[in-house]
Amino acid sequence: MYKEKRNFARLALHAKANIHQGDRTIEGEVENLSMKGVFVTVARKLELNDMVAVTIYHTLTPQVLCDLKAKVVRITDQGMGLQFERTLLD
């Protein structure tokens, strides 16, 4: 039986995201967001445990919703799960 490891509920959210690692940027689409992380659908993936900065944009305006440092903690065929260093409220 699978045991849920998440401490925070996920919110389905469709927004644009840019994942920055060094001098490269990967564009993606946020699939869901929680206080501690985000799952982003991307065409190009990074490696597990890579450190990145993720910027999430409001869908109707170019306004930034959040800009946080994160670690790649999950990789699937569709995208990557990123865990924020701090929660959204920190």
Residue pairs with C-beta under 8 A, 6 or more apart in sequence:
6 34
6 36
7 36
8 34
8 35
8 36
8 87
9 34
10 32
10 33
10 34
10 39
11 32
11 33
11 34
12 31
12 32
13 30
13 31
13 32
13 33
14 29
14 30
14 31
14 59
15 29
15 30
15 56
15 57
15 58
15 59
15 65
16 27
16 28
16 29
16 30
16 56
16 57
16 59
17 27
17 28
17 29
17 30
17 38
17 40
17 54
17 55
17 56
17 57
18 25
18 26
18 27
18 28
18 54
18 55
18 57
19 25
19 26
19 27
19 28
19 40
19 42
19 46
19 52
19 53
19 54
19 80
19 82
20 52
20 53
20 54
20 55
21 46
21 50
21 51
21 52
21 53
26 42
26 43
26 44
26 46
27 42
28 40
28 41
28 42
28 79
28 80
29 40
29 41
29 42
30 38
30 39
30 40
30 41
30 56
31 39
31 40
31 41
31 78
31 79
32 38
32 39
33 39
33 56
35 87
35 88
35 89
36 83
36 84
36 87
36 88
37 70
37 73
37 81
37 82
37 83
37 84
38 54
38 56
38 70
38 81
38 82
38 84
39 74
39 79
39 80
39 81
39 82
40 54
40 79
40 80
40 82
41 78
41 79
42 79
42 80
45 75
45 79
45 80
46 52
46 72
46 75
46 80
47 72
48 72
48 73
48 74
48 75
49 71
49 72
49 73
50 71
50 72
51 69
51 70
51 71
52 69
52 70
52 71
52 72
52 82
53 67
53 68
53 69
53 70
54 66
54 67
54 68
54 69
54 70
54 82
54 84
55 64
55 66
55 67
56 64
56 65
56 66
56 67
57 63
57 64
57 65
58 64
58 65
66 88
68 84
68 85
68 86
68 88
69 84
69 85
69 86
70 82
70 83
70 84
70 85
71 82
71 83
71 85
72 80
72 81
72 82
73 81
73 82
73 83
74 80
74 81
75 81
